[in-house]
Amino acid sequence: MNTFVKLPTGDVNIEHIREMVLEVKSQNFEYRKWFPRPGLREKKSNFVSHLYTGQSYDEQYFTLDQTGWTHDHCLICSSPLGPDPAKYMYTDGYFDGSEWICSDCFKELVLADNLEEKLHDYEQYRK
């Protein structure tokens, strides 16, 4: 059985929260307005399927779209971050050059003086 925590953004496995917060504390996250990044667009479907981070790709199957990556998800709670407040839960958050954390998870969990005490503030259940 796993323990889940009812965060305002949804239910998250408590072990996932602990692991991500520990990992994030060793990284350099900065507050930023969300912004689009380059993505690899599949020629066949016209769908951007991969974030472009400098990897090689086959130009027969993909094109590079400089603003093709249209949203991200919080590393902790998976809430979407994007440019439009009507479409995305967050339009800003904390970014380390690769991953995003929503402002709520960063302020409530990453910056918590005592993560375990903070986690006990939320309703928990086992599944």
C-alpha positions, -999 to 999 in steps of 0.1 A, spaced: 0 0 0 11 35 -7 3 67 12 -11 97 -8 -13 133 3 -43 154 -8 -26 186 -20 -47 215 -33 -37 205 -69 -45 168 -65 -34 136 -47 3 128 -48 23 98 -34 40 109 -2 72 91 -12 73 110 -45 70 143 -27 98 134 -3 121 123 -31 114 153 -53 119 178 -25 152 162 -15 163 163 -51 152 199 -56 170 212 -25 203 203 -41 194 223 -74 193 259 -82 157 268 -89 147 304 -97 113 321 -99 103 327 -136 74 334 -157 67 303 -178 81 304 -213 79 281 -244 110 261 -253 122 244 -285 104 211 -294 107 184 -320 77 184 -343 68 151 -360 64 157 -397 38 129 -401 14 141 -373 26 178 -368 27 170 -331 55 182 -309 65 150 -291 99 158 -275 114 188 -257 145 197 -277 176 199 -254 203 197 -281 199 160 -289 204 148 -324 173 140 -344 164 127 -379 153 156 -401 134 131 -422 109 126 -394 112 158 -373 115 196 -376 128 219 -349 101 243 -337 118 270 -315 86 276 -295 70 242 -299 71 231 -263 38 247 -252 36 237 -215 53 218 -187 42 200 -155 53 206 -119 80 181 -109 61 175 -76 24 176 -82 22 174 -120 1 205 -124 4 221 -158 24 253 -163 19 273 -195 13 308 -210 -24 312 -207 -41 315 -172 -74 304 -187 -59 271 -199 -31 263 -174 -32 262 -136 1 281 -134 18 307 -156 49 310 -134 69 289 -111 104 279 -103 128 267 -130 163 251 -129 170 252 -167 153 219 -172 124 212 -148 96 233 -134 80 234 -100 47 252 -94 48 281 -70 25 264 -45 47 233 -42 79 253 -40 66 276 -13 47 250 7 69 220 4 104 229 -9 107 259 14 91 242 44 112 243 76 101 207 84 87 188 54 73 160 76 53 184 98 41 201 66 30 168 51 10 160 82 -10 192 77 -25 176 46 -51 148 45 -35 115 38 -49 81 28 -35 47 18 -42 30 -15 
